[in-house]
Amino acid sequence: MKLTNSQLKSLIKEELENFDYNDSMWRSWVKFVGRNPEHRELLLLLWDAMTTGASLREITSMAEEGLGYAPSRGEFGMRMPDVGSEEEYLFSILAGIKFHARKIKPGVEYPTSEDLVAELEARAEKRKAAAAERAKNPPLPRRKLPYGGGSRYRPWDRST
């Protein structure tokens, strides 16, 4: 069955209406917190601030202070803080925080930080169970082929 462009557009529009944006936003934040366990407490605090309606400027300043990356006043104006080689890493965390803060819609009910902790623990348990399952059934060792590998006309296991 062939679809016309108008039928395809209507199907896409229908699916977009059924798409739960809040759920995808929540899953994205859970993954973000899971990838940055050393800043977990700060990210939980920021999630509560984002869902209660704090402005992007407030969230950014809280994140910069929590990461230790807030610019300070020097002799000749503003200067960047000294963070060593972690500069790019901290900027990527800050960019992720800003990205998620911009996506939060006011007036929408989001899960709390306690739900976030429960979800992270559930995912950790799931990973442990999967690792135990893999350990029970290890993959077979690969066969060691002799040097050369042969060719299409002379496979490696046949002599010349």
N, C-alpha and C positions, 0 to 999 in steps of 0.2 A: 504494500500500500504506500503510495507516494503522498507526501504532505506538501501542501502549498505553503508559501511564505507566510500568509496571513494565519493559517492554522498553526504553524510553528510558533509564530509570535504570540498567539493566544495561549498556547500550551506553556510557553516560557513565562508569560505574565501570570498565569494561574499558579505555577510552581513557586514563583517569587512571592506571591501573596501567602502561600502556605509555609514559606520558609521561616523558621523561628530564629530571628536575628539574635535575640538575647541569649539563646542557648549556644550559638556559635561564638558569641563574645565571651561567654563564661568559659567555654572550653579553651579558647585562646588564652585567657588570663591564667587558667589553671596550668597550662603548658608552660607559660612564661615564668610563673612562680616555681614550677618544678625544675626548670632549667637553671634557675638562680637560687639555689638553696642557701647560699651565704648571706643573702639579703632578704630572707623570708619574712622576718619580723617587720621590716620596713615595707615590704610589698603588701603584707596583710593590713598594716595601718593605712597605706595609701588606698587599698581597695575600699576600706570603710569610708575614707574621706571622699573617694570618687562617687560611691553610691549614695552618700548623704547629700550630695549637691555642691561640693566645694568647687571653686573655679579652677580653671586650668593653671592660672598663675599661682594659686595657693598650692596646688598639687606639685607643680614644678619646683617651687621653692622648698617644699617639704622633702622632695626627692633629692634635690641638690644638697640640702643640709644632711640628710640621712646617709647619702653616699660620700659625704665629705668633699663634695665638688662645688660648693657654692663659691662664686667669685668674691674676693675680699677687696677692701679698699687699700691701695698702696700709696706711696708718696706722690706718684704722678697719675693717679686715677685708678680705675679698676684693673685688677690683675687676676690672672687665672691661678687657682690653687695648685700646690705642688702635690701631684699624685703619682709621679714616676711613670712606669711603663703601663699602668692600668688605664691610661687616658682613653684609649679607643674602647676598651671594655666598658668603662663607666658611661661613656657617651652612648654606647649601644643600649645599655640598660635604661638610661634616661630617655632615649628615643622610644623604646618600647613602652615605657610608662606614659609618655605623652601620647603615643598612638592609641593606647587603650583608654586614656582619659578623654580623648576627643570623641571616642565612639560611644561613651556612656550617654544615654538619653535621660533627661530629667523627667521625673514622674513615673518612671518604670521601676517595678519591683525586681531587684536583683538579689541573688543569694548573699548571705552574710559571710564574714571571714571564717566563722566556725564551720560553715558548710564547705568553704575552701580547704580548710585543714582536713576535714573528713574525706573530701574527694582526693586530696594528695595522699593520705594514708591508704585509701582503698586502691589507688593506682600503684603504690609501692607494694602492697600485698599481692596484687595481680602480677607485677613484675617478678616478685620472689617465687610465686607459684609457677610461672612460665619458665623461670630459670631452673627450678627443681625438676620440672617435666623434661626439659632439654638435657639435664644432667643424667636422668634415668635412661634416656635413649640417645647416647652420643652418636654422631655420624660415623659412618665407616671410614677408615683411613683411605686416603687416595693411593692408588697404585703408583709406584715409582717406575717411570718409564726410562729406558736407557737413553743415553745421550744421542741427540740427533733427531729423533722423532720420526724419521722416514718421510715418505711423500705419498702422493695419491697412487702412484704406480708401484711403489715399494714400501708397504707398511713397515712400522718399526719392528714387528715381531717376526718378520721373514728375513732370512739371510739373502745375500746377493749372489 
